[in-house]
């Protein structure tokens, strides 16, 4: 493969990045895709223009004619356990993993192809809630004691630390800010269940399929409190600004979660994300306990 189209999102996320390893990864991508096509005997099509910001994703066919997806990613920390999570779920609510190949600078996955592959974002938000509520509980299974996954506690501690080290000013009252970060650190430890979470499941990461009506993609697995998992969907909802507490109550009801606990999680997450997403300042203030 001598020419390889780079989707706009991937190109823009790497453009001007000072990391020389990233530039080398992007420059070597045509050869990497060619090597993977030979390894897995694939005929690779044009990449999906809506592919990721750190991965090149394209439809492909195997030698036997099976329609699959090739995902070639820059091995950033959030994607480190994607393959392990998909193996654990084994197609139950999520796409199946057919094969994986990892090197020091590339993480490649051969995945089940969702067809027609339209995202859940094409449906109304109330319908999105219902599909999410049917999908997440299927993923919430307790991993074995010797599991390799990071914990939600580790992720929350890291994100709270990064927030505190970020010199950008906050638009939130200092007392509310402190309360939100304290909750963000404390909530994982008070959970009554520890299950495998997707942590980034929202309407753009649920695709229409044939094996099942909807399947989850692109998980970022961590083990922890299931009440954390609806948060990314809620943050992406237009209804969040109008009635954040009401949205939390609705998702809690659909997912059989404690509504007050989900509201506290939403408050803490809005505080933690507020420096990069300033619309969350007011929402965090309104949700503050």
PyMOL commands that set and color helices and strands:
alter all, ss='L'
color gray80, all
select helices_A, chain A and resi 8-14+20-40+77-79+82-89+120-122+125-139+152-165+174-190+203-205+226-228+231-236+239-242+244-255+259-273+280-287
alter helices_A, ss='H'
color red, helices_A
select strands_A, chain A and resi 42-47+55-62+67-73+97-102+107-112+195-197+206-208+214-216+222-224
alter strands_A, ss='S'
color yellow, strands_A
deselect
rebuild
show_as cartoon
